Amino acid sequence: MSALDWPALMRAGMAGLKLLPRDFWQLTPAELRLMLGDAAAPQPLGRDRLAALMQAFPDRPAPQNKETTDD
């Protein structure tokens, strides 16, 4: 889990949105994100990014000959 940038969030909420501190701290992260607009929301994974991830981290084929011995 990544740490939240509290100073930036507080600036956005109290300086940018002109929220009182008590109102800022009563918001859920989803409510704050909504108030800050769509740009603050994480963007869904698109096809281009998925293709780049698949190229960077290809699946490895499973070993064909898995022999186990019970000694």
N, C-alpha and C positions, 0 to 999 in steps of 0.2 A: 504494500500500500504506500502511495506517495504522500508526503507531508503537504499540508495545505499552506499556502502563502498567506498567513493571516494579515500581515501589514497591507498587502495588496488588496485583499478582500475588504478589509476595514476601510481603506481609502476609497474603493469603488462604492461601497455601501454608504458610508457617512459623508465623504466629500463629493463623490459623483452623484449619488442618488439623494443626497441630503437627508438621510435617515438619522433619527436620533439613536444614540447608542443602544438604548433599551429596545428599540424597534429592530435594529440590526441583529441583536443577539436572539431575538424571538423568531427570526426567520429560519426556515429549513434551508439546506443547501440548494434544493430544487427550486424553492421560491426565490432565493437570491439569484440563481442562474436565470430564471424567467425574467426577473426585473432587469437584469443586465443585458438581456437580448440573446438572440440565437448565436451570436458570435462567441459567447462565453460557453456555450454548450459543446461538449465533445462531438465531433463530426463522425458519422457512421463510416465504417470501413468500406471504401469503394473498390471497384474491380482492379483499378491500376495499383492501388496499395496492396491488395491481396496478391496480385501477380508478383509484385516486387518481393513480398514476404515469402511466397512460395519459391521464388528463385533463390533468395538468400538462405532459406532453410528448407531444402528439399527433403522429402521423405526418403528414408533409406529402406531398400527392400528387405524383407524379413529373411533370415537365413533359411535356406532350402533344406539342409540336412541337420535336423535337430535330433541328435542321438543322445539318449540318456541311458545310463547304466545304473542298475541297482546292485551295488557291490556289498 
